[in-house]
Amino acid sequence: MKSIKIVHALSKSAKINWGLRHDVLRIIYNGAILPILSYGAPVWKECLKKKHNAIKLRRVQRLINIKIARAYSTTSHEALCVLTGMTPVLIELEGQAKIYYNNRGNEKSEQYDAPKHYSQWNHPTDALMMKEKREGREYTVEVYTGGSKGSGRVGSGIAIFENEHLSLQLMFILADECSNSQAEQLAIVKALEKLRDFRHLQGQQRSTAVHADSKITLDAIAKPRNHQHLVEQIREGVRRLKNDNWSIHFTWVKAHNDNLGNEIADQLAKKATSRRDGVTAYSRIPKSKVIKVIQEQGELQWQQEWNVSTKGETTKSFFPDIGERKSKRLQMGINLSTTVTGHGTLKSYYYRFKITDDPECLCRMSPQTTDHLIWECTHLLKQRETLQSRMRMAGGNWPLSNSDLANNYKKWFQIFVNSINFDTL
């Protein structure tokens, strides 16, 4: 396989004690190896259920994980994935297939905020050119829009001024899953729709400036290749108004800069988020939310598999919770991998593989395991006392579980681990 060739090529520059850093190897995996493994995954995802295919894919990830973690080759695939924080490849590929089908495939839901189908795009010659507000020009109508997302609620706010007098205040509720960008875009859509009701304005009076405090939204409207649902609705709204002889310019205003119109729009958007009644004006779920849900499902599946796994028991004592492990950044190295996997320069490990006849530690208190080195070994008394004092200063108590030590006191734990000289023990 092409991906295995890449891993073997990395072997020349990623040894257990020296070579490419773990973060560089992680980038290579995500940027070069994973795309090869996932190519066309939505088409052949059913093949993942066959054992011989799963073994091949796991082997590739296991090889690169050994390099990333600076671990011994006897470490299990399950423990390596947890140690490196890399989602198991089968779960990753299944998730990518789900994302594809939810976004563009047969499983696409009407609730997904999908881009407009290419068959409905306007011809490039009919592309809409967004015009910015002209300095010094007076506009009959000035529109201020805003969006807000807070406490799990999403809302849009609009303030419309006619001849410098506040004419309309509008607010709209979006589904809780919607994003702040969608709220900003919906506000512009609704404002443009409302301008069509200003039929009393004629001729040169039909001039408006739309003020938005979201550069992202304005950039999305101006980008020809962006065909998101709300962006296309904005463009269509502008076209209709132009056909009615409206002159429309857009401008960005800095939020919370004592601009009356912007402040009113923001207040209306925040008020909309606090309303528990009313009709939901927009409920299409953004792609980012779809991806997040699928990733959360994958993490839950990973956690369930980790809970029932009979492999990597030592690693599980340090990292029983997948979510907590992924939230931590660990500095990978041979000392860390040896400590949290039990595979490395340990007498108990050598005894297990019949390399030595005696599993006893030099201190002769018990077999030389990682737990013994952390909690008992007299040869590490000085390092252990330093670790204890640092923990007490941080409000911790001694002794504590391996999980608490590795997660809640990660910095001091890694300093302790790196201070161990396994070659002399």
ZANU-751148 format. One record per residue: x, y, z of N, C-alpha, C, O in turn; residue in one letter. Coordinates in steps of 0.05 Angstrom, whole numbers, plus 5000, padded with zeros to 4 digits. Each point is the difference from the previous one (the first is absolute). Layout:
BEGIN
XYZXYZXYZXYZA...
This chain:
BEGIN
501749765000498350245000501850255000502150015012M496950204974501550254998500550125028502150115005K495849885013500350125026502149865017501450125016S498949614981502049855015502850084991501950025015I498450034959502550094989500950275012502350045006K495750134998500650265013500949965028501950135009I496849705006500749945028502849895001501650085017V499049734966502749885000502250204993502249995010H497150204972501850214993500650185024502250105004A495749945012500450165025501749865020501250135017L499049614982501549855019503050085001501349975020S499650144957502850084999500550265016502350055008K495650104997500450265014498250035024499750225011S499149554999498350015024500549765017498549814999A503750195015500749785018498850045028498950215006K501549595010498750015026501250215019498650105017I503949964980501350205017500750264986500950195014N498849834960500750244986498550014974498649814992W501650424994498750034974497750205000499950175018G498449814963497750184996498350025025499449795013L499850454994498350035024497249884995499249954978R499549995045497349884998498050174986498349904986H501950375017498150184987500450004970498150034985D504449945006500649994971498949744988498850014979V501649775035498949754991497050004999498849874983L500050275036497050025000499150154976497949924988R503550295004499350154976500349834975498350014982I503849835017500449824977497849804998499049944979I500249955044497849815000497450124990498649894982Y500750345030497450134992500150114972497950014986N504450085005500250134974500749824977499450074977G501949715028500949824978498949725002499049894980A501149995044499349725002497049965002498849844985I499850325032497149975003498550054974498149864994L502650354991498650044974500349764981498149954985P504249915016500349764983498149785010498749874984I501250105042498349795012497050054996498449824996L500950445004497150074999499050064972497750064996S504149924984499250074972497749824991500249755000Y497550374993497749854991498649845022498449824994G502150245031498849855023497049984999498949795006A499650434985497149974999499149784981497849895004P503850054976499349794981500449725011498349824997V503950145017500749735009499849975031501349825011W497150355002499949995029499049735011500849925022K497549944963499049745009502349805002499849805015E502450244970502349825001501450015027501549825006C498050405009501350025027499049785019501449945019L496349944974498949805018501549734997499749825017K501850154961501549764996502650005015501550204999K499049595016502349995019502750054986501650155011K498849734966502750024987500550294991502350095000H495650064992500450284993500650175025501750184999N496849765022500450155025502849965011501350195010A499849574987502749945010502150174985501850105011I497849914962501950164984500150295007502150125003K495549995002499850295006501150055028501550205004L497949635015501050035027503149985000501450145015R499749694968502949965000501350264992502150085012R496950064968501250254991500050205023502050135005V495749915008499850195021501849925024501250175012Q498949584993501649905022503050074996501450085018R499549884957502850054994500750305004502150065011L496250124980500550285003499750095029501450185010I496749695005499550075028502449925017500750145019N500749644974502449925014502150224997501450065019I498850054957501950224996499350255015501750125013K495749954987499150245013500449985030500950195013I498449574999500149975029502849935010500449995024A501549954957502649905008499749755018501349975020R497049854971499349775016501349754989501049994977A498949795039501049744992498049874981497650055002Y503449794980498249884980498049795011498249924986S502250005039498149815013497650145011498149875009T501950404991497750145011497549964982500250014976T497549955036497649944985499050244985500550235007S498049724972498850214983498250175017499950254997H498549635020498150145017501450205018499150235003E503149685010501450185019501450224984500250235010A500949714967501450204984498150234992500850235001L496849704990498050204992499450195023499850244996C499849655028499450175023502450175007499750235006V502749654995502450155007500550234981500750225009L499049744965500550214981497650184996500250224990T497449695019497650164996498949994972498450174992G502549634992499249984972497649814999500149775008M497750334980497649844998500649744984501250014979T497949765032500449754985499150024971497950124994P503749784988499650054971497349904990498850134983V500249655028497449904991497750205007498250054984L502050065040498050205009500350254984498050134993I504549955001500550244985498949984971498750184991E501749594996499149964973496949994999498850104982L500149765038497149995001498850275004497950074988E503450105028499050275005500250174974498150154994G504149824991500350154975497849924980499050174986Q500449575013497949914982497350125008498450084983A501049935044497550115009499850304993497950104992K504450045012500050294993499350044971498550184993I502749664990499550024971497149954994498850164985Y500149635025497249934993498050205013497950054988Y502850065035498250205012500150264985498050154998N504349914990500450264986499249994970498850184990N501949594997499649994971498949744990499349984976R500449825041499149744990497149955005498450185003G500949564997497249925002498850055027497550015003N504250025018499050055026499550295006499450085023E500950094957499850295004497350075011497949924989K502050245032497550075013499250284991501750174994S495749885006499050274993500850205021499950244996E500949665028500750185021502950094997500950195014Q500649694968502850094997500150244982498750024979Y503050175029500350254985501849964976502350095000D496749764980501749934977500350234981498250174998A504049844988500350214979497949964978499049784996P500550434990498149994978501149824978502450004994K495849834995500949814979501150154976499050214992H503249674996501350144978498250064977500550194985Y497449655011498150044978498450265004498950104981S501150005043498550255006501850255003499050215006Q503649754989501850235001499450194976499249914979W501350345026499850204978502449984982502249925009N497550154967502250004981502150205010499350215010H503349734986502150185010499750294990500750195014P498149844962499650274990497950155016499850254999T498549615015497950125017500850025029498450065017D504249904988500950015028499650275012500350214987A498949795038499350255014502550135011501549885015L499050384978502250155010499150155025498350184998M502949765025499250145025501450275001502450024996M496050185009501150285001500250095029498149965016K504150174990500450105027498850295002499750144980E499649935044498950275005501950224992502449985006K496650224981501750224991500150215022497950105010R504549984996500450215021498850264990500450084977E498150055041498950264994497349994986498650204998G500649564993497449984987497849975020500349865020R497450264975497749985018498149794989499549984976E499549855043498249794993497350045013499850095023Y498149864963497350045011499549795022498950075021T501949694974499649785019502749895009501749944983V498750035043502449885010499249765018498350035018E502949744975499249755014502449905016502349994991V497149945034502049885018499149725008497849965008Y504149854989499349725006502049895020502250095003T496849715012501749885020499049715007497749944996G504249905013499349735008501249945028501950125008G496849695006501049945027499549705005498049894993S504049995020499749725009501049995029502450045005K495849895013500849995028498149825015497649994995G503549875025498549815017498449804983497849925007S503550004971498749804983497850104982498649854987G500950425013497950114984501250194979502250115004R496449914973501050164978497950194990497649934997V503150334998498150204991501250204981502450045000G495950094985500750214981498650255007497750005010S503650234985498750265006500450194977502150004987G495950175008500150194977499050275010497950025013I503550194980499150285005500150154974502150024987A495650085004499850154975499350295005498050075013I503750104976499650295003499250114973501249944979F496750235021499250144976500350305004498850125018E502950014966500650285003500950065029499150205012N502749634998501350035026498149965024500750055023E496849854972498149945021499649705001499649874980H500450025045499649715003497249934991498050085011L501949754968497549934988499049725008497649975006S504249844995499249735006502149865018502450044997L496649805021501749825016498949724998497749955006Q504049874985499249724995501949815014502450055002L496549735007501849785011498849734992497649974997M504249845000499349734991501449795016502350045009F496449744995501149785015501049784981498549934981I503849975023501149784985500149755017500050015025L500249754963500349755015502550015016502050124992A498049745031502350015018502549904987502250075008D497649754972502349894987501350194980502349954991E496450265002501150194981502450155011500450015024C501150114958502450145008499550305000498050104990S504050055021499850295001500150124972498750204994N502949674988500250104973497349974985499250184985S499449615020497349964989498150225010498350104985Q502049975040498350215012500650274986498150154994A504449915001500850254986498850004972499050204991E501349574995499049994973497050014998498950134982Q499749745037497150014999499050295005498050084988L503450075029499250275005500150174974498250164995A503849794988500250154975497849914981498850164986I500749585013497849894983497450135007498550104983V500849905043497450115009499950314995497850104994K504450035010500150294995499450074971498550184994A502849674988499550044971497149954992498850144984L500149655029497249944994498250235010498050074986E502750045037498350225011500250254983498150164998K504249894989500350244983498050004977499350214990L499849565001498149994978497350125008498450064983R501149975044497650135009500150305000498050145005D504449974989500350295000499250114972501550134987F496049825006499050074973499550304998499850114977R500050035045499650294999502450154991499950244993H502549635008502450134990500349964970499649774990L501050444996500149994971502650134990501150175014Q499749754962502350134987502649985017500749795009G500650444994502650015014499749945030501949975014Q495550044996499649945028500749705006500549935023Q499449914957500549715004503049945001501149874983R500150235038502849955005500349915029498850115018S502949684986500349895027502949915004501349914981T499550115044502649895008499449795022498750055020A502449714975499649785020502649985016502149944989V497750115037502249995018500149745016498049945014H504149914984500349755014502650015016502050114991A498049775033502450005017501549734997501849945017D497549914963501449744995501550014973498749994979S503950025022501650004976499849734985500149984976K499649815040499749734989497649984982500149894978I497750235030497550004984500450164975499249904978T501950335024500450174976502049874980499650014976L502549855035501849864982498749774987500549944976D497749925038498549774988498250094977499849864980A498950375024498350114978501650074976499249954977I503250165027501650104978501549774986501050044977A499249735036501649784988498249854980498049885008K502750124966498449884980499549705003498049894993P504049975019499849715003498449915024499549775004R499650425012498449935023497149994992498850204992N500049565009497249974992498349895023498149864995H502550225029498449925023497250114998499550204987Q498649675025497250064997499350295007498850144983H502149965040499450275008501550204983498950224994L503649724999501550184983498650044973499950224990V499149564998498550024975497450165003499250144982E499649835041497550155006500650305001498450174991Q503949905021500850295001500450104971499050224993I502449634991500550094973497450024984499650194985R498649625019497450024986498450245010498750134984E501549935042498650245010501150254988498450194994G504249835003501350234988499150034971499450224991V500549564994499250014972497150104997499450174983R498949735034497250094998499750305006498550144987R503049955033499850295006501250174978499050214994L503249694994501250154978498150024976499950204986K498649585010498050004979497750205005498750104982N501049975044498150215008501350275003498950185013D503549854974501450255000501150095027500350245005N500449575011501350065026503050014996501149844984W500250345030502950015000500949905028499350125020S502249664980500649875025503149985003501449904983I499550205040502949985007500349875027498250025017H504049844986500549865026502550135013501750114987F498349875040502350115014500349855027498149895011T504450104998500549875026500350215021501350214996W497449745027500250195023501149845023499349775004V502450365011501249875023498049975022498650195007K501249575004498149945021500750145026502350055006A495650025009500350135026501850254999501850035016H497750134964501650254996498350255001500450194987N497549795031498250235004498550084975499450244996D500149574987498450054976497149935007499449765005N498850434995497349965009498649784985498849825013L501350184961498649804984501149725006498549815003G504150164999501349755006499349905028499549765004N500450425015499349935027497149905002499549815014E498750324972497249925000499749724988498649835011I502850134966499849734987501149785018498949795001A503350275013501249805018498249945023499749775008D499050445003498249965023497649844992499049835015Q500050214960497749854990500849714996498449825007L504050134983501049724996500249865027499249775002A501950365018500249885026497349965013499649805014K498650384981497349975011498649754988498549865013K502150104961498849774986501049745013498649805001A503950195008501149765012498849945027500149775009T498750435004498849955026497049934998498849935020S500150094956497149934997499649704999501649864987R496450055027499349715000497649944983499349774996R499550444993497749964983500650114972502250104996D496049884987500450114973500849794980500849785007G498950294968500549814978503050014993501250214999V499949554996502849984992500250084970498849874983T502750345012500250104973501949844982499750014976A502149855036502049854984501049765017500750045023Y499349734965500749765015502049814986500549785009S500650314968501949834986502749985016501150215008R499849554997502449965016502550044984500249904978I501750265032502550054984501749754999499849825017P501950174963501849774996501849965024500549775007K500450445006501749975023498649855023501349845014S496150204988498549865021499749704992500249835018K499350124957499749724991502649855006500049785010V502350354983502649875004500549965030500949795008I498350405009500449985029498549775011501049855017K496550124975498249795010501249734993500149815016V500850164958501149744991502649945015500649775007I501150444998502449965015499549925029501449835012Q496550285000499249935027499049715001500649865019E498050064961499149724998502449814998500049795012Q502050294972502449844997501549985026501149795007G499150435008501450005026498549825020501349865015E496050154984498549825018500549714993500349835018L499850114956500549724992502849925009500449775009Q501550414988502849945008500149955030501349825009W497250345007500049975029498849735007501049865018Q496850064969498849745005501949774994500149815015Q501350214963501949794993502349995020501049785006E499950455003502250025019499149885027501649875014W495950174994499049905025500149705001500649885021N498749994957499849715000502549864991500349755001V501750414990502549884990501549865022500250115023S500949664971501749865020502950064996501749895014T499050284967502750084994500650285012498250165003K504349895003500850265009498950075028499350235005G500749585013498950055027501750215015498850165014E503849844982501750205013499350284990499750185015T500049844958499350264988497350095010499550235004T498649584999497350065008500050115028498350175007K503649755010500150105028500850305000499250145018S502349944962500850284998498050174984499450235007F499549654972498150154982497549844995499649894979F498650105042497549854996498050154983498249874988P502050395011498050174986501250114974502050155001D496949784976501050094975499950304996501950134992I495849995016499650294997502150155016501050204990G499549715034501950145017502849974989501650195000E499149574989502649964988500450184976502150124997R495949914986500350164976500250305006501050154984K498049935040500250285007502750085011500650235004S501249575000502750055010502049974978499849834983K502250355018502349984981502449875015501050125019R499849654973502249865013502550024983499949994975L502450035038502650004987500949724998500949885019Q498850004956500649724997503049945003501750174992M498949605019502849925004500049715010498049895009G504449994990500349725008499349965030498949805007I501850405010499549985028497050005005499049845016N499550334971497150025004498749744990498349895014L502450024962498749764989500649765017498249835004S504250155006500749785018498350005025499149805010T500650445002498650035025497049944997498949865017T499850244963497149974998499149764984497649944999V504349914989499349754987501149755013498949784997T503350255018501349775012501749854981501149795007G499350324969501749874979502550174997499850234990H502449675018502550154998502249885017500049765005G501950415003502349915016499249965029500950145018T497449664986499149925027500749715004499749834982L501250105042500749725005497549824999500249774991K497550335017497649844998499349954970498949794994S501750404989499549974971501949794989499249834984Y503450195023502049814990499449725010500449804986Y498750185039499349745012497649884985500049764995Y498150404998497649914986500749884973498749804992R503350324994500849904974502549825002501349954980F499249955045502149805004502850104991501749844992K498750425011502650124994501849995025502549984998I496250035026501549985025498649805018497649944997T503849965023498949805019498850135025498849865016D501750404988499250125025498550264995501150194988D496349835021498450244995500450215023498950224998P502749715022500350175024501450264993501950004984E497250225029501450264997502649995016500349835017C501450364977502650025014499650045030501749925016L496150214991499550055029499049755015499950005024C499549794961499149745011497550025016499649835018R498750364976497550025015497749844986498349885013M501750134960497949864985500950004970502050124993S496549744990500650004971500150294989498550175009P503249884972500450274989497950064979500449954976Q497350155034497850084982499950315001501450135016T497049994967499750295000498850095026500750215011T497349655000498850075026502150005022500050185017D501749624983502149995020501950244998500750115021H500149964955501850234997498750265009501350175011L496249864983498650255007499650025030500450225012I498849565001499050025028501949895021499750075023W502249754969501449855021503150024998501350035021E499849954955502949964997501650215015499750244997C502249665020501650185017502150144983501050215008T499749694968501950134983498950264988501550164989H495949875012498750244989498850175023498250164995L502849815029498950145023500250304997498050145006L504249964985500450294997498150114979498750215005K501049664972498250104979497149995010498450174994Q501049615022497249975010499450225020497750115000R504149965017499650225019499650264987498350165008E503249894970499650254985497350004987498650215001T500549574989497349984988497950055021498050144995L502349745029498050045021499850295009497850115003Q504550025000500050285009498750184980498550185007S502049774967498750164979497049964999498550194995R500749575010497149945000498650135024497850114997M503549885026498850125023499850304997498150135009R503949994978499950294995497650074981498950225002M500449594981497850044981497349915013498050014986A502149915039497549935014499349714998497749925006G504249914985499449724997500749845025501550095017G497549664984500649825022501549764990499749924977N501949965041501649774994499349775019499750065024W499949704967500249904972497450054985498050095012P502049864962497750034983500149804978501949854997L496050144986499949804979501850074977500850244997S499949564987501650064976498650194981501350174988N496149815010498450184983500250295009500550174983S499249875043500350285010502850114996500450234993D501549605011502850084997500650094972501350204995L497849644985500750054972498350224988500950134981A496749915029498250204988499950275016500150214987N499649775039499750255016502750135007500250245005N501949604994502750105006501949924978502349915005Y496850134970501549914977502850114999501949854995K498550415010502650134998502049875019502249924992K497050055034501949895020500449714995502249895005W495849974986500249714994502149964978501749825002F498150344977501949974978502950065008501949884991Q498450325027502750075010501149765016502349934997I496049955019500849775016500849774982502149875004F496250074976500649784981502650044985501649824997V498850424994502450064984502650005017502249994989N497450025038502450005017500949715006502149965012S496349854980500749725005502249904980499750034976I502449865035502149884983499549704999501049865017N497550044963499349724999502549834996499949765007F502250344981502349844994501549925026501449795000D498350365021501449945025498349865021501149925021T496450054973498249875020499949704996498649865015L
